[in-house]
Amino acid sequence: MSFTQVLEQIPALNFEKSQILIRRALELDDPPLSEADQSIVESRLAAHRADPASSIPLAEIKTRVRSRRKS
């Protein structure tokens, strides 16, 4: 089955199965993180879990980036 045929089947899957399939397909295109990068991700995730209020919502980040582009 081709990648295109697999994508065409996604709407027939339940939400959980479609998310797993999409995630795995995306992982095929991404090289694995180095140990150093994985360590950074884990430490930042731990910091977020310890203090979720310290995170910036994605909408706010997008607004900041867009405002910098216009300047």
N, C-alpha and C positions, 0 to 999 in steps of 0.2 A: 504494500500500500504506500502510495507517495505521501509526502508531507501535505500537499494540497488536499488529497483525499481525507487524510486524518483531520485537517482543519474543518472540512465540510461536515464531518461527523460530530463535531463539538456540540452543536445545538441539541443533538439527540441525547446527550449525556446529562446526568444530574449535575447540580452545581459543584459538588465536591469532586466528582470524577473529572469534570471539565477543568477545574482549577489545578488538579494534579497533573493532568495532561499538558496544560499550557505551561505550568512551571517547569516540567521536565523538558519540554521543547525549548524553552528559553535557556535552560541550563546547558543544553547541547551547544549553543552558540557562544556561551561565556566560558572563558578559560577559568580554571579554579583560582581562588585567591592564594597568594603566597601566605606563609605562616605569619609573617609580620602584619600583612593586611588583615588576616583573619583575627589576629590578636587585637588590632585596633577596633574592628567591628564588635568583637565580644566585649571589650572594655566600655565602648560607647553605649552598647545595649544595656550593660549592667548599670551604667550611670543613669540611663533613662529609666530603667526599672526602679532604681533607688529614689529618683526624683522626677516623675513624669511631667511635673509642671515646668521643669527647666527646658523642655523641648519647644521648638517653634513649629506651629502648624504649617503644613505644606502650602496652604493658601497664602499665608503671610510671606513665606519664602518666595513664592511666585510673584507676589506684589512687589517685594523688594527688588527682585531681579529685573522685572519689567520697568520699574522706575529708574533703575540704573541705565538701562538701555536707552531710555528717552533722553537722558541727560547729555 
